[in-house]
Structure formats: C-alpha cells, structure tokens
Amino acid sequence: MAVMAANPIQLAAAPPEVSGSSSSSSNESPNLPTFHRRQLPDQCIAFASPMGRRLFVEALNAPINYMTTYFPLAEQFTTQAEPAYCGLSTLVMCLNALGVDPGRVWKGSWRWFSEESFATSLSLADAKQKGICLSQFVTLARCHGAAAEEIRATNDLSLDEFRSIVQRCCASSELVLVLNYSRIPLGQTGDGHFSPVGGYHAASDMGTL
C-alpha cells in the first residue's frame, strides 16, 4: 500500500508487489469471451446496493468519521482508460484529490493530472501492456509533487498496525491510502490491482475500495 499527501507525512512499506494490471494485455483477443459487467462475489458488497448504502450512512454517522477521505476522492473519480492503467488512474485520482499542482498544462489553460501526465516519467506503452508496480507508483507520486510512503504487509506489520493506518488516512482529507492487492482472494476477475481506500466502517471492520 502507499500513503499519499500533498505535503510531507509522518508514517512509516501491501503484500509482495503485484503488477497493477488486471489483464496481460489491453488489446482485445478474438479468442476470449467478452462481457459487459461481472457480478460481485458474495464476500464483496456493491457500493450502490442497499447494504452498501446502509454501511456508508452508518460510517458517516459513526462517532469517528472514517469517511472523510471519501469526498475529495469522489470529486475526482477517474475511470481507467486502459485495462492495465489501474495504477496510473488511481494516481491521477489521488493527486487531483490532494490538490497537487502538476505544473504543466493538461488542455487549454488548465493544469490537471491525467494518465498522459506521466509520459515523461515512464513508457505509457509499457504501462498499457503490463501496468505498474507499487514501487513505481510511489516513485511517480513523489516525482509529481506528492509526499508518498510505501508500506508493505510483511510479518513486521501487524493487523492492528494496518488497521490504524487505514483509520488515520480515512479520517483525514489530507491523506490518501492506496492499496496494491490481488483480486484473486476476493474472487474477482484478474489479479494485481490498485485502488484508493474511500472509507472505513469500524463496526464491521470493512473498507471501501
């Protein structure tokens, strides 16, 4: 995982790196079936479902509001333009949510982050095919003006310490927590994926991805 802020942060390095690509290639294969949407597995709760809405409201009204991080992220929600762009699109969303100035024009007279903003720092053609790993994500965040800290889910990081990091970031509008995780244990399509954490429901010990 990575903790990001617009300014320097005081934290301390996600499971072993999994490439942030849910597909080995962004090109269509005529031999593979296509699909419009996939139903979430039972262990995942859809955000817009009745249960998802109830958990969201409960988290908002909890004694400690761990949904503070949700609103700046929701304002900058970004859908990845390529199947393997989850890392880059997550970074775009987080940098814009933190109000980091890219220092260069996006379009017209506007300075804004998009996936193309990182073309001078890495090969977008490679990222389109293979995605990026956690170390690349953190390096890109730092190179583009954010403070970022890499935190790895090793044996030295306890569950309580991980939960504390989630709570601290979700209760702040100045920090963003990004997870680089495998989708396989969740029963989802693909493997390595990046996502910001949009909130935490303390009573059920669940987070919003």
Secondary structure as UniProt FT lines:
FT   STRAND          2..5
FT   TURN            30..31
FT   TURN            42..43
FT   TURN            47..48
FT   HELIX           50..60
FT   TURN            66..69
FT   HELIX           70..75
FT   TURN            83..84
FT   HELIX           86..97
FT   TURN            98..99
FT   TURN            108..109
FT   HELIX           115..118
FT   TURN            119..121
FT   HELIX           124..130
FT   HELIX           134..143
FT   TURN            144..145
FT   STRAND          147..150
FT   TURN            155..156
FT   HELIX           159..170
FT   STRAND          175..182
FT   HELIX           184..186
FT   STRAND          192..196
FT   STRAND          199..201
FT   TURN            202..205
FT   STRAND          206..208
//
